[in-house]
Amino acid sequence: METAIIESKLQKTIAESKKISYEEFLDLCDEDTWAEWVDGEIIMATPASIKHQDIIRFLMRIVDQHIESNNLGKVIIAPFQMKLISGREPDIMFVSTEHLDRIKNTYLEGSADMVVEITSPESMIRDRGDKFYEYESAGISEYWLIDPIRKQAEFYRLGADKLYHLISPDAQDIYHSEIIKGFGVKVSWLWEEPLPLVSDAWREINQEF
């Protein structure tokens, strides 16, 4: 389906405030559509900043390199749907090897093992509100919230009580993931201008383990 036709149908559905099923939502969208399905309605995403995109690309590449090297699963970046009680489109998802069967052609059926959201002024309330509680109740083991404007990174880990708990980086400013075994990210990297080369970051982090 051509992009112009898709956009026209999406805008018409939104304008009519029409509630649709998740299957109808998937039929309306293509792989380039940045939108979420919430309470039967389509929520369009606003254009991302270049800093937002740079951080996504950097994190995806460094996480993916570790995962591929250790055969731990698969990294998926937006736009790609994750079907929970809503149809969400996280910036980055990690799906472990034992859950790869959840990956369908155009969406993830159920929860990822780890989710990363890069916040923006437009998404802040959603990322810290509805999404936070949806991801928590869905049992997503780790939720990373990266705020480029405030230069703030928060790492939440699901506890035995099924609630998220904020986990701090270590004394070297490295957050050690529990769900991605043997992987850590140095928080200060995320605020560097320009961002570090992936090869340099990979070399540095591996010296810490």
N, C-alpha and C positions, 0 to 999 in steps of 0.2 A: 504494500500500500504506500503511495507516494506521501512524502512528508506533509505537503500542503493539505492533502485530503485528511490525513490523520489529525493535524492541528485544527482544521475546520470542525471535524466531528467532536474533538475534545472540547473546544470552545463552546460549541452548541450545547453539549451535555452539561458543562459547567454553568452556562447562562440559564439553562432551564432548571437548575438545582435538582437535577434528576438523580435519584439513587439507582445505582447499578450493582450487579453482582461482580465478584472478583473476576469471574471468567469473562464477563462483558468488558471489564476494565482492561484485561490482558489483550482482548481482541481489538480494543481501540488504540492501544499503544504499540510502539515498536521499540527496537533496541536503543534508539536514540532519544526516547521520551523520558524526561526527568519529571516524574510525578509519583504520588503515593495515593493509595486507596484507603480512606478512613471513614468508617461508618457509612459505607456505601457511596461516598462522594470522592471526586477527584480533587487532589490538592497538588497544584503545579508548583515546582521549585523555581526559585529565582536564579538568574545567572550567577555562577560562582566567580569569585575573584581569582586573579592569577596566583596569589599567595596560597589560597585554598587548594587550587589544583596542583601547585608545586609540592605542597606537603603530602597530598594524597599520593602523588607519583613517587615521591621519595620513600614514604612508609611502605607503599605497596612493593616497591622493588627490593627494599632491604628485608622485609618480612618474607617475600616470595623466595628470595635467594636462600634464606635459612630453611624454609619449608621444603623447597625442592631438594636441597642438599641432604636433608634428613628424611625425605619421603613421609612428611607429616600430614599432608592433605592438600588443600587448594585455597588460594587467595582470589577473591572476586571483588571488583570495584564497580561503583555506580557508573551507568545506570543498570541495575539488576535487582529484581524484586526479591524480598524475603516475606513470605506469607505467614503472618502470625494472626492475631485477631484483626489486624490491619495489614495492608500491603505496604511494607516499608521499603525504602531504597537507601540503605546505609552507604556511606562513602567507601568503606572497606569492610569486607567480611572474611573471616577465616573459617573454613569448614574442615574438620579433622578427617583423617582417612576413614575412620569407622562410620562417619556420617555422610560420605560422598553420595550415597544413594538418595539423599534429600535433594540433590541438584537436578532440576528438570530443565527443559529446553529454555524456558524464558523466566523461571523463578526458582527460588529455594523453598521447598515444601517443609516449613517448620523453621526452627532456629539455627543460626550459625553458632559456632563455639566461641567466637570472639567478634566484636563489632567495634569499629572506629567511626566516630562522627567528628568532622571538622566544623566547628560552629561558625556562624555568621550572625550579624545583627538580626537577620530575618528568621534564622532557624533556632536562635538561642532558647526561646521559651519551649519550643517543641522538643529540642534535644535534651533539655534538662527536666522537662515535664512528662508529657505523654510517652515519648519514646523511652525515657529512663524506666518508667514503671512497666511498660510493655516488655522491654527487654529483660527486666528483672523477673517478671512473672512468667516469661517464656523459658527461663532457665539458661539464658545466655551467660556463659561462665565469666567472661570479661567484657567490660564496656569502657572504651577509652574516649574521653572527651577532650579534644584539642582546640584551644581558643587562641588563634593567631593574633587577635587584636590585643588581648590582655597578656599574651605570652604566658599562658597558663595551661598545664596539662594535668588532667585528673584520670586516675586509673582505678576503676571499680571492679571488685572481684566478688563473685557470689559466694556467700558463706554457707555453713551448715544450716543456718536459719532461713535459707532461701532469700536473703536480703543482700543488697549490694553494700560492700564496705570499701571505703577509700583506702588505697594502698599507696604508700609513699615510695619514691625512688630511694636508692641506697645513698651512702655518703659520697659516692662518685657521681651522683645525679643520674643513675641508671635505674630504669624500671625493669625488673625481671618478671617476665610473663610466666604465669603458672600453667596456662593451657598450651602455650607454644613452648615446649620443653627446650631448654638451653638457649632461649632467645631473650635479649634485652635491648632496650633503646635508650640512648642518652638524651634526656629531655632538652638540653641546651642546643642540640643539633637543630631542633625544629625552628629555632628563632634566628639561626644564622642567615646572613645575606652575603652571597648566595648560599643555598643549602649545601652541605658537604657532598663530595662525590660519594656515590654508593660504595665504591671500592675502598675508599678511605674509612668510611664508617664501618664497613664490614670488617676490615682489618683491625680497627680499634676495639670494636665490641668483642671480637674473638680473643683478643689479648686479655680481656677481663674475666673470661670464663675458664 
